[in-house]
Amino acid sequence: MQIHVATKVNGDETEFLCDPEETLLDVLRDRLGLTGAKEGCGTGDCGACSITVDGRLICACLMLGAEAQGREIATIEGMAAGEALHPLQQKFLDHAALQCGICTPGILVAAKNLLEKNPDPTETEVRYWLAGNLCRCTGYDKIVRAVMDAAAEMRGA
Amino acid sequence: MAFDEYDSETRIFSAVGTRPVRPDGVDKVTGRALFGADMSAPGMLTGAILRSPHAHARIKSIDTSKAEALPGVKAVVTRADFNAEADNADVLDNCMAGEKVLYDGHALAALAAINPRVAQKALRLIEVDYEVLPHVTDVDAAMAPDAPVLRAEGGNESVPEGLSKNVMSMCEFGHGDLDKGFAEADLVIEKSFKTAAAHQGYIEPHACLASLGADGRGELWVCTQGHFVVRNICADLLGMDSTQLRVVASEIGGGFGGKTTVFLEPVALALSRKASRPVKMVMSRSEVFRATGPTSSTSMDIKIGMTKDGRMTAGLAVNRFQGGAYPGAPVDMGAMCSFACYNLENVKSVGYDVICNRPKQAAYRAPGSPMAAFAVESVVDMLCQELGLDPVEVRIKNASREGTKASYGPRWPRIGLEETLEAAKAHAHYKAPLGPNQGRGVSCGFWFNHGGETSVSLALSQDGTVALSVGTPDIGGSRASMCLMAAEELGIPYDKVRTTVVDTASLGYNDVSHGSRVTYASGLATIKAARDAKQKLCARAAKIWGIDPDAVTWEDGMAKPSGHNAGDHDPLPFSKLCATMGRTGGPISGHFEATPEGAGVSFATHLVDAEVDPETGATKVVRYTVIQDAGKAIHPAYVEGQFQGGAVQGIGWALNEEYIYGEDGRLQNAGFLDYRIPVASDLPMIDTEIVEVPNPGHPYGVRGVGETSIVPPLAAIANAVSRAAGVRMTELPMSPPRILAALDAQDG
């Protein structure tokens, strides 16, 4: 028996049916066509499926689709305002902060969430905040620089 | 004019060496880029694989009838559904076991169902009768004469008598007289080392979407480092013509060598053929760990002699690599790399390729070289410590340089090892003071780099833009490098070139994106294809002007008369020639199809400061500097990225990462929680210095940069940790319990 869920995704009212055991990540990817969040592990260890639910950063693979009832979900697909990239997205491009790009959506969502809470993070704070987002390509150096640079720009520094 | 000049020494570059935004960048920061698991098809089924829970067992029977009867299951396949006469017999056996399962996680049946939930339920209904056999997972144990044997036929004729049938082959490289060399030394050190198997750890699990009809025509969407190779192997395993299968490479979420072969792809095609519907398959992370290639675990003995003034007189390396359940461990490459950094008169390096009950190893970034370097560079460091010599000076003194004979045979062409060592010596990092419990490690590293079969097509469009088609999947930004090289050569802006990784039906054959070959080989091919196009453009200008084609030259993006004798004609810019090409002779494309042989070898020197907590045994990397010869950095930001990424994978391998098997032969840490790769908070910034000693085998001097960066870290960190802890660490990873045990053994 499928469950009917009414939610808001990237600002749009969205309804879907899902099986009870489907994760929110399954629903986003397979039912709503939002494949920006990636499944790297399915166990909450890699952060590639990072999204926010009511403003809180979570791994979409650890939440059931049915639990999204009445919540506000934000994914990478909602980060840019139309053609205008978010400063974090632009800085990731400027700093070459991605190689393969599979972890990039999750890291951007996580970094945006950090800067909303802490507009002026230290390097150590950026590193600990992003410790739940695995990147195997970059060694994190350029990612950390891009986040710091975006934070500075967003502060108007 | 010359259209094949080599001019990297004198050329002043305009596009090459800049840092533009990559062409696939916006797609990747907005979530639009489509990776392996992101594609769907109408009517698509989900495939899933049944895997062995045993390390070694005979398959007595497989009963799939209950699974087939479950509503929603559309096809089930076992080994009988594949080509019994496949040339790639080991690859087939690894994708779908035949008589025996050879490791925990080995595939032995698969099915396709209407959704993942039905598929998982159906897997539990497949009944397998196993006869469990004795197993072995350690390389030294697998070599023992009484070890459980995986293949009754044993190894080839190169294997000395008295060794286990698990030894598949032996290789040997070197020259000179070892006894004489060791007799000349003031100090000889002999030491044994072990390294654990590490996984490439790409964040994107293997995934594909296959569609194969009853007419034998198929389509495959897949994340891979080489879709032409996937096409050929799948066609072989399914018994079909290769060109009837069109393979499209998706965006790829990391590979590092691990996506150079097939696992799911032939299975998905077989299921699709049977169900007559598209089938999507995606591995779970645990499947990635259990059933795809980690690198070899190794056991090595090293003996090196040195004089009091730091001259290395002789070197001997014995390398034993297990490559999982099938032959092909990269021990030959490891043995060739052991002493590649040093100019030794007397040198020998031996390798044994050993099989055991683990997943078949796959290439991992400079396969074989990091382990070989760990062992040799550790002993070099011990010699430096005991003789009171500076580790950088000793390496400069013994460094391989142009004209000296490599330990594996050839004479070195122009190489840049010494330049990286001199840069290390001059670097502020090397002079910086160390804090308490800190040690500084140095190591060099070498990788061959590769050319490989390469096809490129460069098509001009009427509006003066260029469509560049390549067949080497872009793993880390190579499309940006291709656009830069095409723009450089044609004299047009970077954003007037679009580079696409095209499917197997659209271009001639291309080898895999491996061997650090893409910027070298596809780059060379792009430059040559652009030169081919320029030659055609000059001929069109000659036709317009009514002069001889030889009297036209290409400069600053324009065709110009080559001198006064050619007549007085206004230069024809690229855009104008493109706009009129339909009237001057038809469409223009430049091509390159060949196997470039001039890949330049690459060397690096790494510096690392590590701090060891004597209470917990935990190590913190506090400073890290990568210095590597890139030949010529096309897009320096992505060259730095390769340096940094390789170094950090090496840090993980050195300190944490390890395949852990239980007594039962089962993998105990098949997930990112227990197989812990470095996270942002583990690390400092990774400093880089790009050295440019041009490779004469590439028009702009490019050397591959992707792999060399993972070679020095294992040894550099081991040397730093050993100096910090005051005890020599000889086994990787140097996890806290191992460091504590080493400290205790020393105290005790």
Chai-1 contact restraints between the chains, C-beta under 6 A:
chainA,res_idxA,chainB,res_idxB,connection_type,confidence,min_distance_angstrom,max_distance_angstrom,comment,restraint_id
A,T35,B,D38,contact,1.0,0.0,6.0,A-B,restraint_1
A,G36,B,G31,contact,1.0,0.0,6.0,A-B,restraint_2
A,G40,B,I203,contact,1.0,0.0,6.0,A-B,restraint_3
A,C41,B,R285,contact,1.0,0.0,6.0,A-B,restraint_4
A,C41,B,F672,contact,1.0,0.0,6.0,A-B,restraint_5
A,G42,B,S284,contact,1.0,0.0,6.0,A-B,restraint_6
A,T43,B,G671,contact,1.0,0.0,6.0,A-B,restraint_7
A,D45,B,F672,contact,1.0,0.0,6.0,A-B,restraint_8
A,D45,B,L673,contact,1.0,0.0,6.0,A-B,restraint_9
A,C46,B,I203,contact,1.0,0.0,6.0,A-B,restraint_10
A,C46,B,F672,contact,1.0,0.0,6.0,A-B,restraint_11
A,A48,B,I203,contact,1.0,0.0,6.0,A-B,restraint_12
A,I76,B,G31,contact,1.0,0.0,6.0,A-B,restraint_13
A,E77,B,G31,contact,1.0,0.0,6.0,A-B,restraint_14
A,A80,B,T30,contact,1.0,0.0,6.0,A-B,restraint_15
A,Q89,B,V29,contact,1.0,0.0,6.0,A-B,restraint_16
A,F92,B,V29,contact,1.0,0.0,6.0,A-B,restraint_17
A,L93,B,V21,contact,1.0,0.0,6.0,A-B,restraint_18
A,L93,B,G25,contact,1.0,0.0,6.0,A-B,restraint_19
A,A96,B,A637,contact,1.0,0.0,6.0,A-B,restraint_20
A,A96,B,Y638,contact,1.0,0.0,6.0,A-B,restraint_21
A,A96,B,G641,contact,1.0,0.0,6.0,A-B,restraint_22
A,L98,B,K28,contact,1.0,0.0,6.0,A-B,restraint_23
A,Q99,B,G476,contact,1.0,0.0,6.0,A-B,restraint_24
A,Q99,B,G641,contact,1.0,0.0,6.0,A-B,restraint_25
A,C100,B,G253,contact,1.0,0.0,6.0,A-B,restraint_26
A,C100,B,G254,contact,1.0,0.0,6.0,A-B,restraint_27
A,C100,B,I475,contact,1.0,0.0,6.0,A-B,restraint_28
A,G101,B,K28,contact,1.0,0.0,6.0,A-B,restraint_29
A,G101,B,A33,contact,1.0,0.0,6.0,A-B,restraint_30
A,I102,B,F35,contact,1.0,0.0,6.0,A-B,restraint_31
A,I102,B,I203,contact,1.0,0.0,6.0,A-B,restraint_32
A,I102,B,E204,contact,1.0,0.0,6.0,A-B,restraint_33
A,I102,B,G253,contact,1.0,0.0,6.0,A-B,restraint_34
A,C103,B,I203,contact,1.0,0.0,6.0,A-B,restraint_35
A,T104,B,K28,contact,1.0,0.0,6.0,A-B,restraint_36
A,T104,B,V29,contact,1.0,0.0,6.0,A-B,restraint_37
A,P105,B,G31,contact,1.0,0.0,6.0,A-B,restraint_38
A,R127,B,A680,contact,1.0,0.0,6.0,A-B,restraint_39
A,R127,B,S681,contact,1.0,0.0,6.0,A-B,restraint_40
A,Y128,B,S681,contact,1.0,0.0,6.0,A-B,restraint_41
A,L130,B,A680,contact,1.0,0.0,6.0,A-B,restraint_42
A,A131,B,V679,contact,1.0,0.0,6.0,A-B,restraint_43
A,A131,B,A680,contact,1.0,0.0,6.0,A-B,restraint_44
A,A131,B,S681,contact,1.0,0.0,6.0,A-B,restraint_45
A,L134,B,I203,contact,1.0,0.0,6.0,A-B,restraint_46
A,R136,B,G201,contact,1.0,0.0,6.0,A-B,restraint_47
A,R136,B,Y202,contact,1.0,0.0,6.0,A-B,restraint_48
A,R136,B,I203,contact,1.0,0.0,6.0,A-B,restraint_49
A,R136,B,G254,contact,1.0,0.0,6.0,A-B,restraint_50
A,C137,B,G254,contact,1.0,0.0,6.0,A-B,restraint_51
A,C137,B,G645,contact,1.0,0.0,6.0,A-B,restraint_52
A,T138,B,G641,contact,1.0,0.0,6.0,A-B,restraint_53
A,T138,B,G645,contact,1.0,0.0,6.0,A-B,restraint_54
A,G139,B,Q644,contact,1.0,0.0,6.0,A-B,restraint_55
A,G139,B,G645,contact,1.0,0.0,6.0,A-B,restraint_56
A,G139,B,V648,contact,1.0,0.0,6.0,A-B,restraint_57
A,G139,B,I686,contact,1.0,0.0,6.0,A-B,restraint_58
A,Y140,B,A680,contact,1.0,0.0,6.0,A-B,restraint_59
A,Y140,B,L683,contact,1.0,0.0,6.0,A-B,restraint_60
A,D141,B,Q644,contact,1.0,0.0,6.0,A-B,restraint_61
A,D141,B,M685,contact,1.0,0.0,6.0,A-B,restraint_62
A,D141,B,I686,contact,1.0,0.0,6.0,A-B,restraint_63
